[in-house]
Amino acid sequence: MNYTIYPLYNGAFTVGFGSQEVFSNIENIPSFCFLVIGDDHTPVLVDTGFDRNWIPGINSTALRKPENELPAALAKYGLHTSDIKLVIQTHLHWDHTGGMGLFPHARFIVQAQELLYLQQLPPAQECSHCPAHWLPLMDCFDLVNGTTTIMPGLRVHLTGKHTGGHQVVEVTTASGPYILGGDAPFNYDYVWDIIPREYWDKFRQGPGHDQFWHAGVRSQLEAFISKHSLTDTDTPLQNIKQLPGQLILSHDNRLLNIPRLPG
């Protein structure tokens, strides 16, 4: 089956670090979700964007017009959030999970390795996630291990590195394959190394800090992992450079001028 990809602009955000001495602000980062529609007209969503009321950091900000709210963006294609039955999460960072709760009938494709990774996450790195986005929805997760065909012409590949269970989506189109790569090329290990650990307590006090990790997150993760008998495996990671097709990333501002793929 062939698909058409529609980039959905979700707005832009700036993550503030409070002091240039600590780390420069990450400014005006565009964010995209992707609506993927097959020849059979079945809609699939890849990622759900960010919640502008929950951005970690110091004086962090977000810009989003009403037409870029996810329900409004889907409405342009004649879709309601209740029409989306399948969402593929490239990973569970806060800027990709903000809209998960908007989809009452959706199943969420997540790599099992992502949950195992989260269970062992160093405390400083908790600021990259908002469990309030996904913790209540874990019973709606369909867990996969490594390369998996989701639908004819639609596959996911475990790439890891950016997060332990990061995955990309290979989409077959009439013009050949595309790879919806999420944040696959980016590895932030150096950030955790160069920023003093005590700084992260300040960083946590951004908008929505009341939804941050709480004491029960890891116990809920542990219970879910035990219930589903998840264990670390030797599932091989895929090198995105070796996957066929054009790579499309989630924060590429060139997508503002690309209404559909293939064009």
Secondary structure by P-SEA (a helix, b strand, c coil): ccbbbbbbbcbbbbbbcccccccccccbbbbbbbbbbccccbbbbccccccccccccccccccccccccaaaaaaaaccccccccbbbbccccccccccccccccbbbbbbaaaaaaaaacccccccccccccccccccccccccccccccccbbbbbbcccccbbbbbbbbccccbbbccccccccaaaaaaccccccccccccccccccccccaaaaaaaaaaaaaccccccccccccccccccccccccccccccccccc
